[in-house]
């Protein structure tokens, strides 16, 4: 719920907010945007959704991690 309130706070001061997540947190980012859209700000519009893969070095190995960026406008 703290991420939901953080997004609502950011939307109060900025007309456009970028929500970014990687790996297993992608579903949490989508849930946060949907909760804000359905409960707090029905006029919120999803402007763009960008998906991709980030290459990270973990324990000396290069691994691919999925990423998402959701851009929302008020």
N, C-alpha and C positions, 0 to 999 in steps of 0.2 A: 504494500500500500504506500510505502514511502516513495517509490518511484512514480506512482500515479500522482501523488501530491507534488512531486518535483516537476512533472510535466505540466500540471495545471498551473503551477507558479510561473514556469517559463513562458507559458502561453499568455499569461497576464501582462508580461513585459515585452515579449517578442511576437511578431505576427507569424513567424515561421520557425519551427523547431526541428532539429535532426535527431532522431532516435537511432542509435547504433548498437549492434550486438554481434557477438561472435559465438560460434559453437552451440553448446547446449542452452545458452541464454537467448537464442533467437526466438523461441516460443514465448519467453517472458516479455520480450520487447513487443511482440505482436499483441499479447494479452494486455499490456499496459496501454497501448494505443487504443485498442478496442474498448477497454473499460472507460477511458477518458471520453471517447467518442460517444458511447452509449449512455453514460451516467452523468457526466459533468459538463460536456460541451457538445451538444448535438449538431452545432453548426461547424464543427471541426471537419476539415476535408483532408484526405490523404492525397498529397500532391504527387509524390513519386516514391517508388520502392526500387531500391538498387540492391542486387544480390551479387555476391562474388566469393572469391576464395583468397584468403590470406596465407602466405607461407610463413611459418614460425619455426624457430629452432628450439626444440625441446630435448634436453639431455643429449645434446650433440647431434640430434637427428632433425632433418627438415621435414615438417609435417604440414599438410594442407588443412586449413580450418575454414569452414563456411562462415560468411558474414552477411549481414543485412543492414541497410540504412533506410529508414522510413522517414520521409520528409512530410510534415503536417503543416497545414495553414489554417489560420483562424478566419 
